[in-house]
Amino acid sequence: MDKEMILKNYDDALWDLVIKGKSKRKARRILKNVFPEVEYDWKNDTYKIIKDMEGE
């Protein structure tokens, strides 16, 4: 998967959990296990890829 697709899937999964009643913080903690390569920057409220699991 490319980086844009990973971030889109992460964002979709985050909002699905929020809609189901989880807080954004709790949803991010759950998704950290599913998407270990995505890091949340709380200062800018953005997400980024911190490492590539395939070594690219």
CHARMM internal coordinates of N, CA and C (Angstrom, degrees):
IC EDIT
DIST 1 N 1 CA 1.4561
DIST 1 CA 1 C 1.5211
ANGL 1 N 1 CA 1 C 109.60
DIST 1 C 2 N 1.3167
ANGL 1 CA 1 C 2 N 115.99
DIHE 1 N 1 CA 1 C 2 N 144.07
DIST 2 N 2 CA 1.4482
ANGL 1 C 2 N 2 CA 118.56
DIHE 1 CA 1 C 2 N 2 CA 176.28
DIST 2 CA 2 C 1.5312
ANGL 2 N 2 CA 2 C 110.04
DIHE 1 C 2 N 2 CA 2 C -84.92
DIST 2 C 3 N 1.3098
ANGL 2 CA 2 C 3 N 115.07
DIHE 2 N 2 CA 2 C 3 N 167.49
DIST 3 N 3 CA 1.4727
ANGL 2 C 3 N 3 CA 120.78
DIHE 2 CA 2 C 3 N 3 CA -173.05
DIST 3 CA 3 C 1.5255
ANGL 3 N 3 CA 3 C 112.62
DIHE 2 C 3 N 3 CA 3 C -62.96
DIST 3 C 4 N 1.3232
ANGL 3 CA 3 C 4 N 117.12
DIHE 3 N 3 CA 3 C 4 N -39.47
DIST 4 N 4 CA 1.4665
ANGL 3 C 4 N 4 CA 119.73
DIHE 3 CA 3 C 4 N 4 CA -179.73
DIST 4 CA 4 C 1.5206
ANGL 4 N 4 CA 4 C 111.30
DIHE 3 C 4 N 4 CA 4 C -63.61
DIST 4 C 5 N 1.3185
ANGL 4 CA 4 C 5 N 116.43
DIHE 4 N 4 CA 4 C 5 N -38.91
DIST 5 N 5 CA 1.4581
ANGL 4 C 5 N 5 CA 120.84
DIHE 4 CA 4 C 5 N 5 CA -179.80
DIST 5 CA 5 C 1.5320
ANGL 5 N 5 CA 5 C 110.97
DIHE 4 C 5 N 5 CA 5 C -68.29
DIST 5 C 6 N 1.3316
ANGL 5 CA 5 C 6 N 116.66
DIHE 5 N 5 CA 5 C 6 N -39.11
DIST 6 N 6 CA 1.4637
ANGL 5 C 6 N 6 CA 120.19
DIHE 5 CA 5 C 6 N 6 CA 177.51
DIST 6 CA 6 C 1.5204
ANGL 6 N 6 CA 6 C 109.93
DIHE 5 C 6 N 6 CA 6 C -61.93
DIST 6 C 7 N 1.3320
ANGL 6 CA 6 C 7 N 117.06
DIHE 6 N 6 CA 6 C 7 N -46.03
DIST 7 N 7 CA 1.4636
ANGL 6 C 7 N 7 CA 120.70
DIHE 6 CA 6 C 7 N 7 CA -179.42
DIST 7 CA 7 C 1.5242
ANGL 7 N 7 CA 7 C 111.67
DIHE 6 C 7 N 7 CA 7 C -65.49
DIST 7 C 8 N 1.3371
ANGL 7 CA 7 C 8 N 117.52
DIHE 7 N 7 CA 7 C 8 N -36.91
DIST 8 N 8 CA 1.4596
ANGL 7 C 8 N 8 CA 120.34
DIHE 7 CA 7 C 8 N 8 CA 177.83
DIST 8 CA 8 C 1.5312
ANGL 8 N 8 CA 8 C 110.38
DIHE 7 C 8 N 8 CA 8 C -66.64
DIST 8 C 9 N 1.3249
ANGL 8 CA 8 C 9 N 117.12
DIHE 8 N 8 CA 8 C 9 N -44.33
DIST 9 N 9 CA 1.4657
ANGL 8 C 9 N 9 CA 120.46
DIHE 8 CA 8 C 9 N 9 CA 177.82
DIST 9 CA 9 C 1.5200
ANGL 9 N 9 CA 9 C 111.26
DIHE 8 C 9 N 9 CA 9 C -62.20
DIST 9 C 10 N 1.3473
ANGL 9 CA 9 C 10 N 116.73
DIHE 9 N 9 CA 9 C 10 N -39.21
DIST 10 N 10 CA 1.4539
ANGL 9 C 10 N 10 CA 121.39
DIHE 9 CA 9 C 10 N 10 CA 177.98
DIST 10 CA 10 C 1.5234
ANGL 10 N 10 CA 10 C 110.41
DIHE 9 C 10 N 10 CA 10 C -62.42
DIST 10 C 11 N 1.3243
ANGL 10 CA 10 C 11 N 115.96
DIHE 10 N 10 CA 10 C 11 N -46.75
DIST 11 N 11 CA 1.4591
ANGL 10 C 11 N 11 CA 120.69
DIHE 10 CA 10 C 11 N 11 CA -178.80
DIST 11 CA 11 C 1.5294
ANGL 11 N 11 CA 11 C 111.07
DIHE 10 C 11 N 11 CA 11 C -64.06
DIST 11 C 12 N 1.3227
ANGL 11 CA 11 C 12 N 117.08
DIHE 11 N 11 CA 11 C 12 N -42.64
DIST 12 N 12 CA 1.4667
ANGL 11 C 12 N 12 CA 120.43
DIHE 11 CA 11 C 12 N 12 CA 177.75
DIST 12 CA 12 C 1.5299
ANGL 12 N 12 CA 12 C 111.34
DIHE 11 C 12 N 12 CA 12 C -62.12
DIST 12 C 13 N 1.3252
ANGL 12 CA 12 C 13 N 116.35
DIHE 12 N 12 CA 12 C 13 N -43.82
DIST 13 N 13 CA 1.4671
ANGL 12 C 13 N 13 CA 120.65
DIHE 12 CA 12 C 13 N 13 CA 179.84
DIST 13 CA 13 C 1.5337
ANGL 13 N 13 CA 13 C 111.01
DIHE 12 C 13 N 13 CA 13 C -65.80
DIST 13 C 14 N 1.3294
ANGL 13 CA 13 C 14 N 116.53
DIHE 13 N 13 CA 13 C 14 N -38.84
DIST 14 N 14 CA 1.4659
ANGL 13 C 14 N 14 CA 120.94
DIHE 13 CA 13 C 14 N 14 CA 178.84
DIST 14 CA 14 C 1.5208
ANGL 14 N 14 CA 14 C 110.59
DIHE 13 C 14 N 14 CA 14 C -60.41
DIST 14 C 15 N 1.3259
ANGL 14 CA 14 C 15 N 116.76
DIHE 14 N 14 CA 14 C 15 N -49.08
DIST 15 N 15 CA 1.4636
ANGL 14 C 15 N 15 CA 119.82
DIHE 14 CA 14 C 15 N 15 CA -177.45
DIST 15 CA 15 C 1.5229
ANGL 15 N 15 CA 15 C 112.14
DIHE 14 C 15 N 15 CA 15 C -71.47
DIST 15 C 16 N 1.3302
ANGL 15 CA 15 C 16 N 117.80
DIHE 15 N 15 CA 15 C 16 N -29.69
DIST 16 N 16 CA 1.4706
ANGL 15 C 16 N 16 CA 119.82
DIHE 15 CA 15 C 16 N 16 CA 173.64
DIST 16 CA 16 C 1.5256
ANGL 16 N 16 CA 16 C 110.51
DIHE 15 C 16 N 16 CA 16 C -61.52
DIST 16 C 17 N 1.3432
ANGL 16 CA 16 C 17 N 116.68
DIHE 16 N 16 CA 16 C 17 N -43.15
DIST 17 N 17 CA 1.4640
ANGL 16 C 17 N 17 CA 120.22
DIHE 16 CA 16 C 17 N 17 CA 178.57
DIST 17 CA 17 C 1.5221
ANGL 17 N 17 CA 17 C 111.72
DIHE 16 C 17 N 17 CA 17 C -67.06
DIST 17 C 18 N 1.3336
ANGL 17 CA 17 C 18 N 117.07
DIHE 17 N 17 CA 17 C 18 N -38.39
DIST 18 N 18 CA 1.4656
ANGL 17 C 18 N 18 CA 120.71
DIHE 17 CA 17 C 18 N 18 CA 178.98
DIST 18 CA 18 C 1.5275
ANGL 18 N 18 CA 18 C 110.21
DIHE 17 C 18 N 18 CA 18 C -64.73
DIST 18 C 19 N 1.3293
ANGL 18 CA 18 C 19 N 116.30
DIHE 18 N 18 CA 18 C 19 N -41.83
DIST 19 N 19 CA 1.4648
ANGL 18 C 19 N 19 CA 120.32
DIHE 18 CA 18 C 19 N 19 CA 178.79
DIST 19 CA 19 C 1.5293
ANGL 19 N 19 CA 19 C 110.68
DIHE 18 C 19 N 19 CA 19 C -63.74
DIST 19 C 20 N 1.3344
ANGL 19 CA 19 C 20 N 116.54
DIHE 19 N 19 CA 19 C 20 N -33.53
DIST 20 N 20 CA 1.4680
ANGL 19 C 20 N 20 CA 120.72
DIHE 19 CA 19 C 20 N 20 CA 179.68
DIST 20 CA 20 C 1.5228
ANGL 20 N 20 CA 20 C 112.94
DIHE 19 C 20 N 20 CA 20 C -77.99
DIST 20 C 21 N 1.3436
ANGL 20 CA 20 C 21 N 118.35
DIHE 20 N 20 CA 20 C 21 N -1.03
DIST 21 N 21 CA 1.4548
ANGL 20 C 21 N 21 CA 120.68
DIHE 20 CA 20 C 21 N 21 CA 173.02
DIST 21 CA 21 C 1.5159
ANGL 21 N 21 CA 21 C 116.24
DIHE 20 C 21 N 21 CA 21 C 113.09
DIST 21 C 22 N 1.3196
ANGL 21 CA 21 C 22 N 118.50
DIHE 21 N 21 CA 21 C 22 N -1.52
DIST 22 N 22 CA 1.4671
ANGL 21 C 22 N 22 CA 120.65
DIHE 21 CA 21 C 22 N 22 CA 177.65
DIST 22 CA 22 C 1.5257
ANGL 22 N 22 CA 22 C 109.05
DIHE 21 C 22 N 22 CA 22 C -81.57
DIST 22 C 23 N 1.3138
ANGL 22 CA 22 C 23 N 116.50
DIHE 22 N 22 CA 22 C 23 N 150.88
DIST 23 N 23 CA 1.4590
ANGL 22 C 23 N 23 CA 119.45
DIHE 22 CA 22 C 23 N 23 CA 173.06
DIST 23 CA 23 C 1.5272
ANGL 23 N 23 CA 23 C 108.49
DIHE 22 C 23 N 23 CA 23 C -75.10
DIST 23 C 24 N 1.3217
ANGL 23 CA 23 C 24 N 116.69
DIHE 23 N 23 CA 23 C 24 N 161.08
DIST 24 N 24 CA 1.4687
ANGL 23 C 24 N 24 CA 119.48
DIHE 23 CA 23 C 24 N 24 CA 179.32
DIST 24 CA 24 C 1.5194
ANGL 24 N 24 CA 24 C 110.63
DIHE 23 C 24 N 24 CA 24 C -60.95
DIST 24 C 25 N 1.3224
ANGL 24 CA 24 C 25 N 117.16
DIHE 24 N 24 CA 24 C 25 N -37.68
DIST 25 N 25 CA 1.4660
ANGL 24 C 25 N 25 CA 120.88
DIHE 24 CA 24 C 25 N 25 CA -179.87
DIST 25 CA 25 C 1.5207
ANGL 25 N 25 CA 25 C 110.88
DIHE 24 C 25 N 25 CA 25 C -64.70
DIST 25 C 26 N 1.3266
ANGL 25 CA 25 C 26 N 116.80
DIHE 25 N 25 CA 25 C 26 N -47.02
DIST 26 N 26 CA 1.4607
ANGL 25 C 26 N 26 CA 120.71
DIHE 25 CA 25 C 26 N 26 CA 179.87
DIST 26 CA 26 C 1.5315
ANGL 26 N 26 CA 26 C 110.40
DIHE 25 C 26 N 26 CA 26 C -65.43
DIST 26 C 27 N 1.3229
ANGL 26 CA 26 C 27 N 117.26
DIHE 26 N 26 CA 26 C 27 N -39.27
DIST 27 N 27 CA 1.4642
ANGL 26 C 27 N 27 CA 120.86
DIHE 26 CA 26 C 27 N 27 CA 178.58
DIST 27 CA 27 C 1.5292
ANGL 27 N 27 CA 27 C 110.73
DIHE 26 C 27 N 27 CA 27 C -62.92
DIST 27 C 28 N 1.3343
ANGL 27 CA 27 C 28 N 117.59
DIHE 27 N 27 CA 27 C 28 N -41.67
DIST 28 N 28 CA 1.4663
ANGL 27 C 28 N 28 CA 120.48
DIHE 27 CA 27 C 28 N 28 CA 178.01
DIST 28 CA 28 C 1.5198
ANGL 28 N 28 CA 28 C 111.14
DIHE 27 C 28 N 28 CA 28 C -63.85
DIST 28 C 29 N 1.3410
ANGL 28 CA 28 C 29 N 117.74
DIHE 28 N 28 CA 28 C 29 N -36.94
DIST 29 N 29 CA 1.4669
ANGL 28 C 29 N 29 CA 120.66
DIHE 28 CA 28 C 29 N 29 CA 178.49
DIST 29 CA 29 C 1.5241
ANGL 29 N 29 CA 29 C 111.15
DIHE 28 C 29 N 29 CA 29 C -67.04
DIST 29 C 30 N 1.3270
ANGL 29 CA 29 C 30 N 117.49
DIHE 29 N 29 CA 29 C 30 N -37.63
DIST 30 N 30 CA 1.4651
ANGL 29 C 30 N 30 CA 121.14
DIHE 29 CA 29 C 30 N 30 CA 177.19
DIST 30 CA 30 C 1.5277
ANGL 30 N 30 CA 30 C 109.68
DIHE 29 C 30 N 30 CA 30 C -66.65
DIST 30 C 31 N 1.3246
ANGL 30 CA 30 C 31 N 116.62
DIHE 30 N 30 CA 30 C 31 N -44.83
DIST 31 N 31 CA 1.4607
ANGL 30 C 31 N 31 CA 120.74
DIHE 30 CA 30 C 31 N 31 CA -176.64
DIST 31 CA 31 C 1.5219
ANGL 31 N 31 CA 31 C 113.12
DIHE 30 C 31 N 31 CA 31 C -71.81
DIST 31 C 32 N 1.3201
ANGL 31 CA 31 C 32 N 117.83
DIHE 31 N 31 CA 31 C 32 N -18.05
DIST 32 N 32 CA 1.4623
ANGL 31 C 32 N 32 CA 120.67
DIHE 31 CA 31 C 32 N 32 CA 177.87
DIST 32 CA 32 C 1.5238
ANGL 32 N 32 CA 32 C 110.50
DIHE 31 C 32 N 32 CA 32 C -61.51
DIST 32 C 33 N 1.3399
ANGL 32 CA 32 C 33 N 117.36
DIHE 32 N 32 CA 32 C 33 N -31.24
DIST 33 N 33 CA 1.4565
ANGL 32 C 33 N 33 CA 120.91
DIHE 32 CA 32 C 33 N 33 CA 177.80
DIST 33 CA 33 C 1.5236
ANGL 33 N 33 CA 33 C 112.00
DIHE 32 C 33 N 33 CA 33 C -76.94
DIST 33 C 34 N 1.3206
ANGL 33 CA 33 C 34 N 116.77
DIHE 33 N 33 CA 33 C 34 N -29.07
DIST 34 N 34 CA 1.4609
ANGL 33 C 34 N 34 CA 121.68
DIHE 33 CA 33 C 34 N 34 CA -178.21
DIST 34 CA 34 C 1.5316
ANGL 34 N 34 CA 34 C 111.06
DIHE 33 C 34 N 34 CA 34 C -85.24
DIST 34 C 35 N 1.3254
ANGL 34 CA 34 C 35 N 116.26
DIHE 34 N 34 CA 34 C 35 N -39.68
DIST 35 N 35 CA 1.4661
ANGL 34 C 35 N 35 CA 122.43
DIHE 34 CA 34 C 35 N 35 CA -178.89
DIST 35 CA 35 C 1.5353
ANGL 35 N 35 CA 35 C 109.04
DIHE 34 C 35 N 35 CA 35 C -120.59
DIST 35 C 36 N 1.3428
ANGL 35 CA 35 C 36 N 118.83
DIHE 35 N 35 CA 35 C 36 N 75.55
DIST 36 N 36 CA 1.4752
ANGL 35 C 36 N 36 CA 119.60
DIHE 35 CA 35 C 36 N 36 CA -176.49
DIST 36 CA 36 C 1.5255
ANGL 36 N 36 CA 36 C 113.41
DIHE 35 C 36 N 36 CA 36 C -68.19
DIST 36 C 37 N 1.3470
ANGL 36 CA 36 C 37 N 117.57
DIHE 36 N 36 CA 36 C 37 N -17.49
DIST 37 N 37 CA 1.4593
ANGL 36 C 37 N 37 CA 120.25
DIHE 36 CA 36 C 37 N 37 CA -177.91
DIST 37 CA 37 C 1.5252
ANGL 37 N 37 CA 37 C 112.96
DIHE 36 C 37 N 37 CA 37 C -84.99
DIST 37 C 38 N 1.3313
ANGL 37 CA 37 C 38 N 118.21
DIHE 37 N 37 CA 37 C 38 N -6.83
DIST 38 N 38 CA 1.4639
ANGL 37 C 38 N 38 CA 121.67
DIHE 37 CA 37 C 38 N 38 CA -178.61
DIST 38 CA 38 C 1.5229
ANGL 38 N 38 CA 38 C 109.26
DIHE 37 C 38 N 38 CA 38 C -99.40
DIST 38 C 39 N 1.3286
ANGL 38 CA 38 C 39 N 115.13
DIHE 38 N 38 CA 38 C 39 N 131.67
DIST 39 N 39 CA 1.4683
ANGL 38 C 39 N 39 CA 121.19
DIHE 38 CA 38 C 39 N 39 CA 178.75
DIST 39 CA 39 C 1.5208
ANGL 39 N 39 CA 39 C 109.10
DIHE 38 C 39 N 39 CA 39 C -119.52
DIST 39 C 40 N 1.3360
ANGL 39 CA 39 C 40 N 116.15
DIHE 39 N 39 CA 39 C 40 N 139.84
DIST 40 N 40 CA 1.4565
ANGL 39 C 40 N 40 CA 122.12
DIHE 39 CA 39 C 40 N 40 CA 179.20
DIST 40 CA 40 C 1.5147
ANGL 40 N 40 CA 40 C 109.26
DIHE 39 C 40 N 40 CA 40 C -97.58
DIST 40 C 41 N 1.3145
ANGL 40 CA 40 C 41 N 117.32
DIHE 40 N 40 CA 40 C 41 N 130.69
DIST 41 N 41 CA 1.4643
ANGL 40 C 41 N 41 CA 122.86
DIHE 40 CA 40 C 41 N 41 CA 175.28
DIST 41 CA 41 C 1.5267
ANGL 41 N 41 CA 41 C 107.55
DIHE 40 C 41 N 41 CA 41 C -102.82
DIST 41 C 42 N 1.3215
ANGL 41 CA 41 C 42 N 116.41
DIHE 41 N 41 CA 41 C 42 N 102.53
DIST 42 N 42 CA 1.4640
ANGL 41 C 42 N 42 CA 120.72
DIHE 41 CA 41 C 42 N 42 CA -173.85
DIST 42 CA 42 C 1.5169
ANGL 42 N 42 CA 42 C 112.87
DIHE 41 C 42 N 42 CA 42 C -69.41
DIST 42 C 43 N 1.3194
ANGL 42 CA 42 C 43 N 118.46
DIHE 42 N 42 CA 42 C 43 N -23.09
DIST 43 N 43 CA 1.4695
ANGL 42 C 43 N 43 CA 120.32
DIHE 42 CA 42 C 43 N 43 CA 179.71
DIST 43 CA 43 C 1.5289
ANGL 43 N 43 CA 43 C 111.44
DIHE 42 C 43 N 43 CA 43 C -68.16
DIST 43 C 44 N 1.3423
ANGL 43 CA 43 C 44 N 115.86
DIHE 43 N 43 CA 43 C 44 N -38.70
DIST 44 N 44 CA 1.4657
ANGL 43 C 44 N 44 CA 120.61
DIHE 43 CA 43 C 44 N 44 CA -177.85
DIST 44 CA 44 C 1.5186
ANGL 44 N 44 CA 44 C 112.60
DIHE 43 C 44 N 44 CA 44 C -105.29
DIST 44 C 45 N 1.3350
ANGL 44 CA 44 C 45 N 117.69
DIHE 44 N 44 CA 44 C 45 N -4.30
DIST 45 N 45 CA 1.4633
ANGL 44 C 45 N 45 CA 123.45
DIHE 44 CA 44 C 45 N 45 CA -176.23
DIST 45 CA 45 C 1.5317
ANGL 45 N 45 CA 45 C 110.33
DIHE 44 C 45 N 45 CA 45 C 55.91
DIST 45 C 46 N 1.3413
ANGL 45 CA 45 C 46 N 115.70
DIHE 45 N 45 CA 45 C 46 N 47.46
DIST 46 N 46 CA 1.4609
ANGL 45 C 46 N 46 CA 121.81
DIHE 45 CA 45 C 46 N 46 CA -179.89
DIST 46 CA 46 C 1.5236
ANGL 46 N 46 CA 46 C 110.20
DIHE 45 C 46 N 46 CA 46 C -128.18
DIST 46 C 47 N 1.3171
ANGL 46 CA 46 C 47 N 115.61
DIHE 46 N 46 CA 46 C 47 N 164.44
DIST 47 N 47 CA 1.4551
ANGL 46 C 47 N 47 CA 122.63
DIHE 46 CA 46 C 47 N 47 CA 177.57
DIST 47 CA 47 C 1.5122
ANGL 47 N 47 CA 47 C 108.45
DIHE 46 C 47 N 47 CA 47 C -118.74
DIST 47 C 48 N 1.3387
ANGL 47 CA 47 C 48 N 116.92
DIHE 47 N 47 CA 47 C 48 N 148.76
DIST 48 N 48 CA 1.4589
ANGL 47 C 48 N 48 CA 120.02
DIHE 47 CA 47 C 48 N 48 CA 176.50
DIST 48 CA 48 C 1.5201
ANGL 48 N 48 CA 48 C 109.17
DIHE 47 C 48 N 48 CA 48 C -149.28
DIST 48 C 49 N 1.3064
ANGL 48 CA 48 C 49 N 115.35
DIHE 48 N 48 CA 48 C 49 N 160.37
DIST 49 N 49 CA 1.4559
ANGL 48 C 49 N 49 CA 121.87
DIHE 48 CA 48 C 49 N 49 CA 177.15
DIST 49 CA 49 C 1.5323
ANGL 49 N 49 CA 49 C 107.40
DIHE 48 C 49 N 49 CA 49 C -86.28
DIST 49 C 50 N 1.3437
ANGL 49 CA 49 C 50 N 116.84
DIHE 49 N 49 CA 49 C 50 N 123.90
DIST 50 N 50 CA 1.4559
ANGL 49 C 50 N 50 CA 119.24
DIHE 49 CA 49 C 50 N 50 CA -178.45
DIST 50 CA 50 C 1.5228
ANGL 50 N 50 CA 50 C 112.97
DIHE 49 C 50 N 50 CA 50 C -93.31
DIST 50 C 51 N 1.3343
ANGL 50 CA 50 C 51 N 116.02
DIHE 50 N 50 CA 50 C 51 N -28.29
DIST 51 N 51 CA 1.4596
ANGL 50 C 51 N 51 CA 119.29
DIHE 50 CA 50 C 51 N 51 CA 176.39
DIST 51 CA 51 C 1.5143
ANGL 51 N 51 CA 51 C 108.79
DIHE 50 C 51 N 51 CA 51 C -154.38
DIST 51 C 52 N 1.2803
ANGL 51 CA 51 C 52 N 115.57
DIHE 51 N 51 CA 51 C 52 N 151.91
DIST 52 N 52 CA 1.4651
ANGL 51 C 52 N 52 CA 120.24
DIHE 51 CA 51 C 52 N 52 CA 179.02
DIST 52 CA 52 C 1.5071
ANGL 52 N 52 CA 52 C 108.49
DIHE 51 C 52 N 52 CA 52 C -98.75
DIST 52 C 53 N 1.3095
ANGL 52 CA 52 C 53 N 117.09
DIHE 52 N 52 CA 52 C 53 N 125.12
DIST 53 N 53 CA 1.4571
ANGL 52 C 53 N 53 CA 121.58
DIHE 52 CA 52 C 53 N 53 CA -175.67
DIST 53 CA 53 C 1.5242
ANGL 53 N 53 CA 53 C 112.08
DIHE 52 C 53 N 53 CA 53 C -70.76
DIST 53 C 54 N 1.3366
ANGL 53 CA 53 C 54 N 118.25
DIHE 53 N 53 CA 53 C 54 N -19.32
DIST 54 N 54 CA 1.4596
ANGL 53 C 54 N 54 CA 121.15
DIHE 53 CA 53 C 54 N 54 CA -179.35
DIST 54 CA 54 C 1.5187
ANGL 54 N 54 CA 54 C 112.60
DIHE 53 C 54 N 54 CA 54 C -93.67
DIST 54 C 55 N 1.3184
ANGL 54 CA 54 C 55 N 118.07
DIHE 54 N 54 CA 54 C 55 N -0.96
DIST 55 N 55 CA 1.4573
ANGL 54 C 55 N 55 CA 121.42
DIHE 54 CA 54 C 55 N 55 CA 177.64
DIST 55 CA 55 C 1.5180
ANGL 55 N 55 CA 55 C 114.93
DIHE 54 C 55 N 55 CA 55 C 82.67
DIST 55 C 56 N 1.3235
ANGL 55 CA 55 C 56 N 117.85
DIHE 55 N 55 CA 55 C 56 N 18.44
DIST 56 N 56 CA 1.4632
ANGL 55 C 56 N 56 CA 120.48
DIHE 55 CA 55 C 56 N 56 CA 179.22
DIST 56 CA 56 C 1.4938
ANGL 56 N 56 CA 56 C 111.31
DIHE 55 C 56 N 56 CA 56 C -78.84
END
COOR INIT
IC SEED 1 N 1 CA 1 C
IC BUILD
